[in-house]
Amino acid sequence: VFRINLGDGEVTRLTLPSINSGGDYLVALSTDKKHLAVARLAGNETEIIGYRLEGFSPTFLRKVNAVVKSLDWHEDELLYLKGNTVFSISQNTDWEPRVFHEGQTLISQLQTAGGKVFAVQGDLSNSEIRQYNNPFIPETQVIDELTISSPQRDFSGVYSKTSDRIYFLSHRT
């Protein structure tokens, strides 16, 4: 795992403990910046391992019987995308998964920013970035959902962790 300081360009390398797996492919830093979650391929499964950043001691291991497509922290929950369903796990639920959002259409990417959850969804001919609300939040606290549509299929987003901005790619723009 490499950390790049955008202010001065300094690069720091963090070496994770070695585990016999098919390789690490997703990483997510917790909202409080104290934990790092790593998704590792293990055959037809994905192992999600949480580490304390100080000392890299493992704090949890969750096995998912599929290839996880996205991994990101939302408040004190770790969200991961399996198929068209976003699951959440947290210490409060003893790292047992619960459904955060179940999509009716293809979801290809999930990211969080500014206390909000966004996903890229769509088929091969068009895509959307949509904001999802946690179904466990009372209706009085629900904010209007955001939707950005694109007629192109090469659509992905990068979400700023320090400002209220979404940078997204649509047809090489």
MDTraj code that builds the backbone (N, CA, C; nanometers):
import mdtraj as md
import numpy as np

residues = "VAL PHE ARG ILE ASN LEU GLY ASP GLY GLU VAL THR ARG LEU THR LEU PRO SER ILE ASN SER GLY GLY ASP TYR LEU VAL ALA LEU SER THR ASP LYS LYS HIS LEU ALA VAL ALA ARG LEU ALA GLY ASN GLU THR GLU ILE ILE GLY TYR ARG LEU GLU GLY PHE SER PRO THR PHE LEU ARG LYS VAL ASN ALA VAL VAL LYS SER LEU ASP TRP HIS GLU ASP GLU LEU LEU TYR LEU LYS GLY ASN THR VAL PHE SER ILE SER GLN ASN THR ASP TRP GLU PRO ARG VAL PHE HIS GLU GLY GLN THR LEU ILE SER GLN LEU GLN THR ALA GLY GLY LYS VAL PHE ALA VAL GLN GLY ASP LEU SER ASN SER GLU ILE ARG GLN TYR ASN ASN PRO PHE ILE PRO GLU THR GLN VAL ILE ASP GLU LEU THR ILE SER SER PRO GLN ARG ASP PHE SER GLY VAL TYR SER LYS THR SER ASP ARG ILE TYR PHE LEU SER HIS ARG THR".split()
xyz = np.array([
    [0.0865, -0.1164, 0.0000],
    [0.0000, 0.0000, 0.0000],
    [0.0903, 0.1215, 0.0000],
    [0.0625, 0.2152, -0.0897],
    [0.1406, 0.3385, -0.0955],
    [0.0528, 0.4561, -0.0578],
    [0.1073, 0.5480, 0.0188],
    [0.0386, 0.6706, 0.0559],
    [0.1118, 0.7863, -0.0101],
    [0.0402, 0.8687, -0.0846],
    [0.0997, 0.9835, -0.1525],
    [0.0454, 1.1107, -0.0890],
    [0.1337, 1.1953, -0.0393],
    [0.0955, 1.3241, 0.0160],
    [0.0783, 1.4207, -0.1003],
    [-0.0439, 1.4699, -0.1215],
    [-0.0708, 1.5571, -0.2351],
    [-0.0084, 1.6947, -0.2187],
    [0.0266, 1.7323, -0.0950],
    [0.0886, 1.8622, -0.0719],
    [0.2308, 1.8707, -0.1238],
    [0.3126, 1.7709, -0.0873],
    [0.4533, 1.7766, -0.1276],
    [0.4969, 1.6589, -0.2161],
    [0.4048, 1.5697, -0.2466],
    [0.4371, 1.4575, -0.3345],
    [0.5139, 1.3449, -0.2675],
    [0.5305, 1.3520, -0.1353],
    [0.6037, 1.2474, -0.0641],
    [0.5268, 1.1153, -0.0685],
    [0.5982, 1.0073, -0.0964],
    [0.5381, 0.8744, -0.1045],
    [0.5881, 0.7902, 0.0124],
    [0.4946, 0.7281, 0.0836],
    [0.5282, 0.6395, 0.1944],
    [0.4761, 0.5004, 0.1620],
    [0.5577, 0.4007, 0.1864],
    [0.5173, 0.2627, 0.1597],
    [0.4796, 0.1955, 0.2913],
    [0.3604, 0.1359, 0.2933],
    [0.3138, 0.0592, 0.4080],
    [0.3111, -0.0867, 0.3670],
    [0.3837, -0.1718, 0.4378],
    [0.3891, -0.3133, 0.4024],
    [0.2941, -0.3917, 0.4908],
    [0.1989, -0.4596, 0.4271],
    [0.1003, -0.5381, 0.5006],
    [0.1578, -0.6740, 0.5379],
    [0.1086, -0.7317, 0.6474],
    [0.1512, -0.8673, 0.6820],
    [0.1176, -0.9650, 0.5692],
    [0.2067, -1.0597, 0.5472],
    [0.1886, -1.1554, 0.4386],
    [0.0863, -1.2619, 0.4775],
    [-0.0078, -1.2857, 0.3862],
    [-0.1067, -1.3924, 0.4055],
    [-0.1142, -1.4684, 0.2746],
    [-0.1248, -1.5989, 0.2830],
    [-0.1301, -1.6820, 0.1634],
    [-0.2634, -1.6600, 0.0929],
    [-0.2613, -1.5836, -0.0158],
    [-0.3843, -1.5535, -0.0882],
    [-0.3521, -1.5295, -0.2339],
    [-0.4555, -1.5046, -0.3113],
    [-0.4371, -1.4774, -0.4532],
    [-0.3947, -1.3353, -0.4809],
    [-0.3849, -1.2523, -0.3793],
    [-0.3387, -1.1155, -0.3989],
    [-0.4339, -1.0131, -0.3418],
    [-0.3758, -0.9012, -0.2986],
    [-0.4538, -0.7893, -0.2489],
    [-0.4999, -0.7078, -0.3680],
    [-0.6240, -0.6592, -0.3665],
    [-0.6677, -0.5816, -0.4814],
    [-0.7531, -0.4611, -0.4462],
    [-0.8017, -0.4490, -0.3233],
    [-0.8770, -0.3310, -0.2816],
    [-0.8282, -0.2890, -0.1438],
    [-0.8271, -0.1589, -0.1197],
    [-0.7864, -0.1078, 0.0110],
    [-0.8754, 0.0114, 0.0450],
    [-0.9083, 0.0276, 0.1740],
    [-0.9931, 0.1387, 0.2178],
    [-0.9482, 0.1851, 0.3558],
    [-0.9339, 0.3164, 0.3706],
    [-0.8949, 0.3770, 0.4965],
    [-1.0193, 0.4180, 0.5733],
    [-1.0245, 0.3860, 0.7028],
    [-1.1425, 0.4173, 0.7832],
    [-1.1592, 0.5686, 0.7982],
    [-1.2813, 0.6083, 0.8294],
    [-1.3146, 0.7492, 0.8439],
    [-1.2307, 0.8149, 0.9533],
    [-1.2030, 0.7415, 1.0615],
    [-1.1214, 0.7971, 1.1699],
    [-0.9718, 0.7822, 1.1435],
    [-0.9355, 0.7247, 1.0298],
    [-0.7969, 0.7078, 0.9850],
    [-0.7129, 0.6231, 1.0811],
    [-0.7800, 0.5299, 1.1499],
    [-0.7094, 0.4417, 1.2420],
    [-0.7029, 0.2977, 1.1921],
    [-0.7873, 0.2643, 1.0920],
    [-0.7920, 0.1271, 1.0418],
    [-0.7812, 0.1251, 0.8899],
    [-0.7281, 0.0166, 0.8405],
    [-0.7150, -0.0058, 0.6972],
    [-0.7807, -0.1394, 0.6662],
    [-0.8716, -0.1418, 0.5707],
    [-0.9349, -0.2672, 0.5283],
    [-0.8752, -0.3064, 0.3935],
    [-0.8454, -0.4339, 0.3787],
    [-0.7855, -0.4859, 0.2562],
    [-0.8676, -0.6043, 0.2088],
    [-0.9005, -0.6054, 0.0801],
    [-0.9691, -0.7200, 0.0207],
    [-0.8647, -0.8043, -0.0506],
    [-0.8659, -0.9341, -0.0244],
    [-0.7713, -1.0270, -0.0834],
    [-0.8469, -1.1424, -0.1479],
    [-0.8005, -1.1812, -0.2669],
    [-0.8593, -1.2970, -0.3331],
    [-0.8087, -1.4240, -0.2675],
    [-0.9000, -1.5160, -0.2444],
    [-0.8663, -1.6458, -0.1871],
    [-0.9523, -1.7494, -0.2575],
    [-0.9069, -1.7938, -0.3751],
    [-0.9872, -1.8858, -0.4552],
    [-1.1070, -1.8130, -0.5127],
    [-1.2272, -1.8684, -0.4897],
    [-1.3512, -1.8044, -0.5365],
    [-1.4098, -1.7097, -0.4329],
    [-1.3362, -1.6865, -0.3250],
    [-1.3828, -1.5997, -0.2180],
    [-1.2990, -1.4728, -0.2114],
    [-1.3498, -1.3775, -0.1368],
    [-1.2731, -1.2588, -0.1020],
    [-1.2616, -1.2556, 0.0491],
    [-1.1409, -1.2353, 0.0973],
    [-1.1206, -1.2152, 0.2400],
    [-1.1050, -1.0659, 0.2629],
    [-1.1849, -1.0110, 0.3514],
    [-1.1716, -0.8709, 0.3901],
    [-1.1073, -0.8699, 0.5278],
    [-0.9901, -0.8085, 0.5353],
    [-0.9139, -0.8075, 0.6598],
    [-0.8971, -0.6639, 0.7050],
    [-0.9262, -0.6384, 0.8304],
    [-0.9076, -0.5057, 0.8881],
    [-0.7821, -0.5029, 0.9722],
    [-0.7017, -0.3975, 0.9547],
    [-0.5790, -0.3793, 1.0313],
    [-0.5836, -0.2475, 1.1053],
    [-0.5267, -0.2447, 1.2251],
    [-0.4993, -0.1176, 1.2923],
    [-0.3784, -0.0576, 1.2234],
    [-0.3854, 0.0703, 1.1873],
    [-0.2717, 0.1323, 1.1189],
    [-0.1479, 0.1353, 1.2072],
    [-0.1664, 0.1502, 1.3359],
    [-0.0519, 0.1488, 1.4263],
    [-0.0148, 0.0045, 1.4568],
    [0.0947, -0.0411, 1.4000],
    [0.1425, -0.1772, 1.4232],
    [0.0878, -0.2820, 1.3287],
    [-0.0094, -0.2482, 1.2474],
    [-0.0712, -0.3398, 1.1507],
    [-0.1183, -0.4699, 1.2136],
    [-0.1769, -0.4610, 1.3324],
    [-0.2328, -0.5818, 1.3923],
    [-0.3726, -0.6038, 1.3359],
    [-0.4059, -0.7275, 1.2958],
    [-0.5396, -0.7563, 1.2406],
    [-0.6476, -0.7361, 1.3457],
    [-0.7597, -0.6744, 1.3055],
    [-0.8714, -0.6541, 1.3981],
    [-0.9929, -0.7370, 1.3597],
    [-1.0071, -0.7717, 1.2308],
    [-1.1185, -0.8569, 1.1908],
    [-1.0870, -0.9244, 1.0579],
    [-1.1572, -1.0345, 1.0340],
    [-1.1492, -1.1077, 0.9071],
    [-1.2910, -1.1458, 0.8687],
    [-1.3296, -1.1133, 0.7470],
    [-1.4632, -1.1476, 0.6969],
    [-1.4465, -1.2160, 0.5631],
    [-1.5014, -1.3357, 0.5484],
    [-1.4955, -1.4074, 0.4208],
    [-1.6258, -1.3861, 0.3452],
    [-1.6128, -1.3515, 0.2168],
    [-1.7280, -1.3280, 0.1305],
    [-1.7203, -1.4284, 0.0170],
    [-1.8294, -1.4989, -0.0095],
    [-1.8281, -1.6064, -0.1091],
    [-1.8473, -1.5534, -0.2516],
    [-1.7719, -1.4486, -0.2855],
    [-1.7751, -1.3908, -0.4202],
    [-1.6576, -1.2943, -0.4316],
    [-1.6366, -1.2411, -0.5516],
    [-1.5358, -1.1378, -0.5708],
    [-1.6005, -1.0036, -0.5376],
    [-1.5479, -0.9361, -0.4371],
    [-1.5984, -0.8053, -0.3958],
    [-1.5515, -0.7013, -0.4964],
    [-1.6437, -0.6149, -0.5441],
    [-1.6110, -0.5181, -0.6490],
    [-1.5670, -0.3832, -0.5946],
    [-1.6120, -0.3436, -0.4777],
    [-1.5750, -0.2155, -0.4182],
    [-1.5722, -0.2298, -0.2670],
    [-1.4906, -0.1441, -0.2038],
    [-1.4713, -0.1495, -0.0601],
    [-1.4475, -0.0063, -0.0124],
    [-1.5263, 0.0421, 0.0838],
    [-1.5071, 0.1770, 0.1348],
    [-1.5736, 0.1911, 0.2714],
    [-1.5222, 0.2823, 0.3539],
    [-1.5781, 0.3074, 0.4863],
    [-1.6821, 0.4174, 0.4789],
    [-1.7888, 0.4017, 0.5550],
    [-1.8937, 0.5024, 0.5688],
    [-1.9214, 0.5156, 0.7177],
    [-1.8767, 0.6283, 0.7755],
    [-1.8844, 0.6486, 0.9192],
    [-1.8115, 0.5345, 0.9892],
    [-1.8763, 0.4558, 1.0738],
    [-1.8046, 0.3478, 1.1420],
    [-1.8313, 0.2110, 1.0785],
    [-1.8907, 0.2104, 0.9588],
    [-1.9207, 0.0855, 0.8895],
    [-1.8297, 0.0693, 0.7679],
    [-1.7933, -0.0536, 0.7386],
    [-1.7209, -0.0844, 0.6169],
    [-1.8220, -0.1373, 0.5159],
    [-1.8324, -0.0724, 0.4008],
    [-1.9259, -0.1138, 0.2964],
    [-1.8495, -0.1896, 0.1892],
    [-1.9125, -0.2951, 0.1379],
    [-1.8544, -0.3652, 0.0240],
    [-1.9652, -0.4034, -0.0732],
    [-1.9255, -0.4134, -0.2003],
    [-2.0203, -0.4390, -0.3081],
    [-2.0020, -0.5816, -0.3580],
    [-2.1103, -0.6583, -0.3501],
    [-2.1134, -0.7957, -0.3993],
    [-2.2346, -0.8070, -0.4909],
    [-2.2097, -0.8235, -0.6202],
    [-2.3195, -0.8277, -0.7155],
    [-2.3873, -0.6924, -0.7227],
    [-2.5175, -0.6901, -0.7026],
    [-2.5941, -0.5650, -0.7025],
    [-2.6328, -0.5221, -0.5622],
    [-2.5654, -0.5770, -0.4622],
    [-2.6008, -0.5482, -0.3244],
    [-2.4823, -0.4878, -0.2503],
    [-2.5097, -0.3799, -0.1769],
    [-2.4101, -0.3179, -0.0907],
    [-2.4340, -0.3711, 0.0503],
    [-2.3300, -0.4311, 0.1076],
    [-2.3368, -0.4841, 0.2438],
    [-2.2556, -0.3948, 0.3358],
    [-2.2927, -0.3915, 0.4630],
    [-2.2143, -0.3190, 0.5626],
    [-2.1764, -0.4156, 0.6741],
    [-2.0561, -0.3946, 0.7256],
    [-2.0115, -0.4682, 0.8435],
    [-1.9508, -0.3653, 0.9392],
    [-1.9643, -0.3910, 1.0687],
    [-1.9071, -0.2996, 1.1675],
    [-1.8805, -0.3756, 1.2967],
    [-1.8020, -0.3125, 1.3798],
    [-1.7722, -0.3719, 1.5093],
    [-1.9003, -0.3852, 1.5918],
    [-1.9942, -0.2933, 1.5737],
    [-2.1201, -0.2961, 1.6490],
    [-2.2019, -0.4213, 1.6196],
    [-2.1857, -0.4793, 1.5004],
    [-2.2593, -0.6005, 1.4640],
    [-2.1668, -0.7224, 1.4616],
    [-2.0539, -0.7119, 1.5324],
    [-1.9555, -0.8210, 1.5410],
    [-1.9076, -0.8631, 1.4027],
    [-1.8976, -0.7657, 1.3110],
    [-1.8488, -0.7839, 1.1740],
    [-1.9358, -0.8783, 1.0921],
    [-2.0620, -0.8939, 1.1343],
    [-2.1571, -0.9723, 1.0551],
    [-2.2211, -0.8806, 0.9512],
    [-2.2368, -0.9282, 0.8269],
    [-2.2897, -0.8396, 0.7225],
    [-2.4397, -0.8171, 0.7337],
    [-2.4805, -0.6972, 0.6922],
    [-2.6229, -0.6680, 0.6763],
    [-2.6379, -0.5875, 0.5478],
    [-2.7543, -0.5937, 0.4870],
    [-2.7777, -0.5256, 0.3597],
    [-2.7907, -0.3759, 0.3850],
    [-2.7098, -0.2980, 0.3150],
    [-2.7174, -0.1521, 0.3195],
    [-2.8052, -0.1008, 0.2061],
    [-2.7887, -0.1598, 0.0873],
    [-2.8708, -0.1243, -0.0290],
    [-2.8712, -0.2423, -0.1254],
    [-2.9876, -0.2719, -0.1805],
    [-2.9985, -0.3774, -0.2814],
    [-3.0476, -0.3138, -0.4100],
    [-2.9668, -0.3219, -0.5156],
    [-3.0002, -0.2572, -0.6417],
    [-3.0820, -0.3461, -0.7335],
    [-3.1646, -0.2822, -0.8158],
    [-3.2428, -0.3541, -0.9157],
    [-3.1673, -0.3622, -1.0481],
    [-3.0671, -0.2753, -1.0649],
    [-2.9863, -0.2759, -1.1864],
    [-2.8407, -0.2984, -1.1488],
    [-2.7582, -0.3217, -1.2484],
    [-2.6167, -0.3498, -1.2282],
    [-2.5484, -0.2350, -1.1544],
    [-2.4758, -0.2652, -1.0479],
    [-2.3931, -0.1681, -0.9776],
    [-2.2483, -0.2087, -1.0019],
    [-2.1690, -0.1162, -1.0563],
    [-2.0316, -0.1523, -1.0901],
    [-1.9285, -0.0931, -0.9956],
    [-1.9657, 0.0081, -0.9183],
    [-1.8694, 0.0738, -0.8320],
    [-1.9408, 0.1395, -0.7157],
    [-1.8737, 0.1430, -0.6006],
    [-1.9275, 0.2051, -0.4800],
    [-1.8182, 0.2903, -0.4189],
    [-1.8518, 0.4118, -0.3757],
    [-1.7588, 0.4954, -0.3002],
    [-1.8372, 0.5828, -0.2047],
    [-1.7701, 0.6276, -0.0977],
    [-1.8326, 0.7174, -0.0019],
    [-1.7534, 0.8469, 0.0042],
    [-1.8220, 0.9552, 0.0352],
    [-1.7565, 1.0854, 0.0528],
    [-1.8506, 1.1769, 0.1279],
    [-1.7953, 1.2539, 0.2201],
    [-1.8746, 1.3530, 0.2915],
    [-1.9952, 1.2963, 0.3629],
    [-1.9847, 1.1755, 0.4168],
    [-2.0972, 1.1144, 0.4865],
    [-2.2065, 1.0625, 0.3951],
    [-2.1805, 1.0575, 0.2642],
    [-2.2789, 1.0091, 0.1670],
    [-2.2235, 0.8873, 0.0949],
    [-2.3134, 0.8060, 0.0423],
    [-2.2759, 0.6844, -0.0292],
    [-2.3178, 0.7004, -0.1748],
    [-2.2238, 0.6775, -0.2662],
    [-2.2507, 0.6902, -0.4094],
    [-2.2176, 0.5593, -0.4785],
    [-2.2882, 0.5321, -0.5869],
    [-2.2594, 0.4125, -0.6658],
    [-2.2739, 0.4460, -0.8125],
    [-2.1922, 0.3806, -0.8940],
    [-2.2089, 0.3875, -1.0387],
    [-2.2924, 0.2666, -1.0761],
    [-2.4033, 0.2901, -1.1436],
    [-2.4896, 0.1801, -1.1826],
    [-2.5341, 0.1985, -1.3267],
    [-2.5696, 0.0892, -1.3897],
    [-2.6174, 0.0956, -1.5269],
    [-2.5779, -0.0278, -1.6050],
    [-2.6185, -0.0316, -1.7315],
    [-2.5860, -0.1451, -1.8172],
    [-2.4755, -0.1039, -1.9134],
    [-2.4561, -0.1802, -2.0200],
    [-2.3469, -0.1533, -2.1126],
    [-2.3700, -0.0298, -2.1994],
    [-2.4921, 0.0201, -2.2069],
    [-2.5182, 0.1335, -2.2946],
    [-2.5294, 0.2666, -2.2208],
    [-2.5518, 0.2658, -2.0904],
    [-2.5559, 0.3924, -2.0161],
    [-2.5253, 0.3669, -1.8693],
    [-2.4930, 0.4736, -1.7991],
    [-2.4576, 0.4614, -1.6582],
    [-2.5108, 0.5797, -1.5805],
    [-2.5152, 0.5632, -1.4492],
    [-2.5552, 0.6715, -1.3605],
    [-2.4685, 0.6678, -1.2356],
    [-2.4407, 0.7844, -1.1812],
    [-2.3902, 0.7922, -1.0445],
    [-2.5115, 0.8244, -0.9594],
    [-2.5352, 0.7435, -0.8575],
    [-2.6506, 0.7648, -0.7703],
    [-2.6053, 0.7703, -0.6256],
    [-2.6700, 0.8569, -0.5514],
    [-2.6472, 0.8608, -0.4073],
    [-2.7466, 0.7678, -0.3401],
    [-2.6974, 0.6839, -0.2505],
    [-2.7842, 0.5943, -0.1754],
    [-2.7919, 0.6394, -0.0313],
    [-2.9079, 0.6262, 0.0260],
    [-2.9259, 0.6550, 0.1676],
    [-2.9359, 0.5245, 0.2442],
    [-2.8831, 0.5249, 0.3638],
    [-2.8898, 0.4079, 0.4494],
    [-3.0364, 0.3813, 0.4842],
    [-3.0882, 0.2619, 0.4549],
    [-3.2303, 0.2341, 0.4824],
    [-3.2623, 0.2340, 0.6315],
    [-3.1601, 0.2320, 0.7155],
    [-3.1837, 0.2296, 0.8597],
    [-3.1923, 0.3701, 0.9190],
    [-3.1683, 0.4741, 0.8361],
    [-3.1805, 0.6124, 0.8827],
    [-3.3281, 0.6518, 0.8792],
    [-3.3768, 0.7206, 0.9827],
    [-3.5173, 0.7645, 0.9814],
    [-3.5457, 0.8550, 0.8622],
    [-3.6672, 0.8479, 0.8096],
    [-3.7060, 0.9257, 0.6909],
    [-3.6859, 1.0752, 0.7093],
    [-3.6942, 1.1235, 0.8320],
    [-3.6787, 1.2670, 0.8566],
    [-3.5365, 1.3146, 0.8307],
    [-3.4399, 1.2220, 0.8299],
    [-3.2999, 1.2593, 0.8080],
    [-3.2529, 1.2313, 0.6656],
    [-3.3400, 1.1786, 0.5812],
    [-3.3011, 1.1432, 0.4452],
    [-3.2881, 1.2685, 0.3597],
    [-3.1783, 1.2771, 0.2872],
    [-3.1529, 1.3896, 0.1972],
    [-3.1919, 1.3454, 0.0563],
    [-3.2355, 1.4404, -0.0279],
    [-3.2691, 1.4061, -0.1662],
    [-3.1520, 1.3356, -0.2325],
    [-3.1809, 1.2323, -0.3073],
    [-3.0760, 1.1567, -0.3749],
    [-3.0214, 1.2341, -0.4933],
    [-2.8938, 1.2143, -0.5189],
    [-2.8267, 1.2755, -0.6327],
    [-2.8188, 1.1728, -0.7445],
    [-2.8469, 1.2133, -0.8666],
    [-2.8307, 1.1260, -0.9826],
    [-2.7624, 1.2035, -1.0938],
    [-2.6542, 1.1490, -1.1469],
    [-2.5864, 1.2050, -1.2635],
    [-2.5898, 1.0972, -1.3707],
    [-2.6484, 1.1268, -1.4850],
    [-2.6624, 1.0268, -1.5910],
    [-2.5589, 1.0496, -1.7008],
    [-2.5231, 0.9405, -1.7677],
    [-2.4289, 0.9477, -1.8786],
    [-2.4719, 0.8495, -1.9859],
    [-2.4682, 0.8895, -2.1125],
    [-2.5039, 0.7970, -2.2197],
    [-2.3879, 0.7040, -2.2570],
    [-2.2749, 0.7175, -2.1902],
    [-2.1565, 0.6378, -2.2256],
    [-2.1385, 0.5244, -2.1261],
    [-2.0647, 0.4234, -2.1674],
    [-2.0458, 0.3108, -2.0770],
    [-1.9144, 0.3152, -1.9997],
    [-1.8157, 0.3944, -2.0451],
    [-1.6899, 0.4013, -1.9708],
    [-1.7023, 0.5125, -1.8663],
    [-1.7733, 0.4834, -1.7586],
    [-1.8174, 0.5821, -1.6620],
    [-1.7697, 0.5386, -1.5244],
    [-1.6886, 0.6202, -1.4609],
    [-1.6485, 0.5904, -1.3240],
    [-1.6266, 0.7206, -1.2504],
    [-1.6238, 0.7151, -1.1196],
    [-1.6136, 0.8367, -1.0415],
    [-1.5049, 0.8296, -0.9370],
    [-1.4494, 0.9447, -0.9040],
    [-1.3576, 0.9590, -0.7923],
    [-1.4167, 1.0668, -0.7041],
    [-1.4272, 1.0400, -0.5766],
    [-1.5000, 1.1269, -0.4861],
    [-1.4021, 1.1896, -0.3877],
    [-1.4035, 1.3206, -0.3789],
    [-1.3108, 1.3920, -0.2921],
    [-1.3427, 1.3621, -0.1464],
    [-1.2411, 1.3346, -0.0693],
    [-1.2589, 1.3120, 0.0739],
    [-1.2442, 1.4427, 0.1523],
    [-1.2056, 1.5510, 0.0854],
    [-1.1804, 1.6762, 0.1559],
    [-1.2699, 1.7904, 0.1109],
    [-1.3524, 1.7689, 0.0100],
    [-1.4428, 1.8741, -0.0357],
    [-1.5712, 1.8104, -0.0875],
    [-1.6690, 1.8929, -0.1222],
    [-1.7966, 1.8426, -0.1737],
    [-1.7909, 1.8312, -0.3248],
    [-1.6976, 1.7511, -0.3751],
    [-1.6816, 1.7374, -0.5195],
    [-1.6808, 1.5915, -0.5605],
    [-1.7330, 1.5665, -0.6803],
    [-1.7229, 1.4355, -0.7442],
    [-1.6531, 1.4588, -0.8766],
    [-1.5462, 1.3869, -0.9015],
    [-1.4798, 1.3898, -1.0310],
    [-1.5171, 1.2600, -1.1000],
    [-1.5729, 1.2682, -1.2208],
    [-1.6132, 1.1450, -1.2868],
    [-1.5710, 1.1449, -1.4335],
    [-1.5512, 1.0244, -1.4829],
    [-1.5068, 1.0039, -1.6202],
    [-1.6255, 0.9560, -1.7038],
    [-1.6513, 1.0253, -1.8127],
    [-1.7561, 0.9854, -1.9031],
    [-1.7057, 1.0061, -2.0450],
    [-1.6840, 0.8969, -2.1154],
    [-1.6374, 0.9014, -2.2533],
    [-1.5101, 0.9845, -2.2667],
    [-1.4116, 0.9531, -2.1822],
    [-1.2780, 1.0124, -2.1851],
    [-1.2765, 1.1606, -2.1512],
    [-1.3799, 1.2108, -2.0850],
    [-1.3842, 1.3522, -2.0464],
    [-1.3824, 1.3644, -1.8948],
])
top = md.Topology()
chain = top.add_chain()
for i, resn in enumerate(residues, 1):
    res = top.add_residue(resn, chain, resSeq=i)
    for name in ("N", "CA", "C"):
        top.add_atom(name, md.element.get_by_symbol(name[0]), res)
traj = md.Trajectory(xyz[None], top)
